[in-house]
Amino acid sequence: MVAGSIPAGVAKFERPAIPILTLLPWDDAGLGLLRAMNTPEQKQHLGGVETEAKLAERQGRYLTYHRPGETEMLRIAADGEIVGSICYWETERDGAPAYETGWEVLPAHHGRGLGVAAARALLDRLRPLARHRYVFAFPTPDNPGSNGICRKLGFELLGVEDTEYPAGVWSPHNVWRLDLRPAAI
């Protein structure tokens, strides 16, 4: 056998190229992304498919979420292709100000690590601007992708609680918390 050659019968696996990930501001094109994400599969953990009027209302709101350190709604691009959305906003948790974050990656792009990469990029963007110590995420217990992102990024699972999202829809959600302060050395 020649040095460096693969023996007969052994499969050769190539590592896929790591995509270049970019977080882009929300803009008028966001309505198309909202429509693409508005499917039963995509919304199974988010309260179900929304009406066109609700999407238009959401788009109008998202266009105002450009206040770094307070709230940002961003589109996730991988190698220039829009693959999802990610955001953070100010909230109150246990009587103290905090942030909440959420994300969606289109089904065709699941399993590629894009959600983890986007959430990491969002947290790196937020940390130097953060006015609050903690950021929370609330995926449903049966959402392995989002719970996996929380685990991989070091969020602490605090428990499960019934949460209303969207308005009028109550269901159990995991409560994940991440400390935005630098780790003690």
C-alpha positions in Angstrom: 0.0 0.0 0.0 1.3 3.4 -0.9 1.8 5.8 2.1 -1.2 8.0 2.5 -3.5 5.8 0.5 -6.7 4.4 1.9 -7.0 0.6 2.0 -9.7 -1.0 -0.2 -13.1 -1.3 1.4 -12.5 1.6 3.8 -14.8 4.6 3.3 -13.2 8.0 2.9 -15.0 10.8 4.6 -14.3 14.5 3.8 -15.1 17.2 6.4 -17.5 19.7 4.9 -16.2 23.2 4.5 -17.1 25.5 7.5 -19.5 28.2 6.2 -18.8 31.9 6.7 -21.5 33.0 9.1 -22.7 36.6 9.3 -25.3 38.3 11.4 -27.1 40.9 9.3 -29.5 43.6 10.4 -33.2 43.0 9.9 -34.5 44.8 6.9 -37.4 44.8 4.4 -36.2 41.4 3.1 -37.0 40.0 6.5 -40.7 39.5 5.6 -39.7 36.9 3.0 -37.7 35.1 5.7 -40.7 35.2 8.1 -42.8 33.7 5.4 -40.2 30.9 4.7 -40.1 30.1 8.4 -43.9 30.1 8.8 -44.5 26.4 8.2 -46.0 23.7 10.5 -42.5 22.0 10.8 -40.8 25.2 11.6 -43.4 26.5 14.0 -44.1 23.2 15.9 -42.2 24.6 19.0 -43.3 28.2 18.5 -47.1 28.1 18.8 -48.0 27.2 15.2 -48.3 28.9 11.8 -49.2 32.6 11.8 -51.6 34.6 9.6 -50.2 36.9 6.9 -51.5 39.9 9.0 -49.5 38.6 12.0 -46.4 38.2 9.9 -46.8 41.8 8.6 -47.2 43.1 12.2 -44.1 41.1 13.3 -42.1 42.5 10.4 -43.0 46.0 11.4 -41.9 45.4 15.0 -38.7 43.7 14.0 -37.7 46.7 11.8 -37.5 48.7 15.0 -35.2 46.3 16.8 -31.9 48.1 16.1 -30.8 49.2 19.6 -27.5 47.4 20.4 -27.4 46.5 24.1 -31.2 46.7 24.3 -32.7 44.7 21.4 -31.6 43.5 18.1 -33.3 41.3 15.5 -30.8 39.8 13.0 -30.8 37.5 10.0 -28.3 34.6 9.9 -26.4 34.2 6.7 -24.1 31.3 5.9 -21.9 31.8 2.9 -24.2 34.7 1.9 -27.4 32.6 2.0 -30.0 33.6 4.6 -30.6 30.6 6.7 -32.5 31.9 9.8 -32.9 34.6 12.4 -31.7 35.3 15.9 -32.4 38.1 18.4 -32.2 39.3 21.9 -34.3 41.8 23.9 -34.5 43.2 27.3 -36.9 41.6 29.8 -37.4 41.1 33.5 -36.7 37.8 35.2 -37.2 37.1 38.9 -37.5 40.9 39.6 -34.3 41.8 37.9 -33.6 43.1 34.4 -32.2 40.5 32.0 -32.1 39.6 28.3 -33.9 36.9 26.5 -32.7 35.3 23.2 -34.3 33.2 20.6 -33.4 31.8 17.1 -34.7 29.9 14.2 -32.8 28.1 11.5 -34.6 26.9 8.3 -35.1 23.1 8.3 -32.8 22.7 5.2 -29.9 24.0 7.3 -30.5 22.0 10.5 -27.7 19.9 11.8 -24.9 22.0 10.4 -24.0 23.8 13.6 -25.3 27.1 12.2 -27.6 27.7 15.3 -24.7 27.2 17.7 -22.4 29.5 15.6 -25.1 32.2 15.3 -25.9 32.1 19.0 -22.2 32.3 19.8 -21.8 35.3 17.5 -24.8 37.0 19.0 -23.5 36.5 22.6 -20.1 37.8 21.5 -21.8 40.8 20.0 -23.9 41.4 23.2 -21.3 40.8 25.9 -19.4 44.1 25.5 -22.7 46.1 25.3 -24.6 44.2 28.0 -26.3 46.2 30.8 -27.6 43.1 32.4 -25.9 40.0 33.9 -28.0 37.2 32.5 -29.5 36.1 29.2 -32.3 33.5 29.2 -33.6 31.1 26.5 -36.9 29.2 26.7 -37.1 26.3 24.2 -39.7 23.7 24.7 -38.5 20.4 26.3 -39.2 18.5 23.0 -37.0 20.8 20.9 -33.7 19.0 20.8 -32.0 21.5 18.5 -32.5 24.6 20.6 -31.9 22.7 23.9 -28.6 21.4 22.3 -27.6 25.0 21.4 -28.1 26.1 25.0 -26.1 23.1 26.4 -23.2 23.6 23.9 -22.9 27.3 24.8 -22.8 26.8 28.6 -26.4 27.9 29.5 -27.5 26.4 32.9 -30.8 24.6 32.9 -32.8 26.0 35.8 -36.0 24.0 35.3 -39.3 23.9 33.4 -42.2 26.3 33.6 -45.4 27.0 31.7 -44.9 29.9 29.4 -47.3 31.9 27.2 -45.9 32.1 23.7 -47.4 33.3 21.5 -50.1 35.2 23.3 -52.8 32.9 24.4 -50.7 29.7 23.9 -49.4 28.1 27.1 -46.9 25.2 27.1 -44.0 23.9 29.1 -40.6 25.5 28.3 -37.1 24.8 29.6 -35.6 27.8 31.5 -31.9 28.2 30.4 -29.7 31.0 31.8 -26.3 32.2 30.8 -24.1 34.5 32.8 -22.7 37.2 30.5 -20.0 38.2 32.9 -16.5 37.0 32.1 -15.6 33.8 33.9 -13.4 34.3 37.0 -9.8 33.3 36.5 
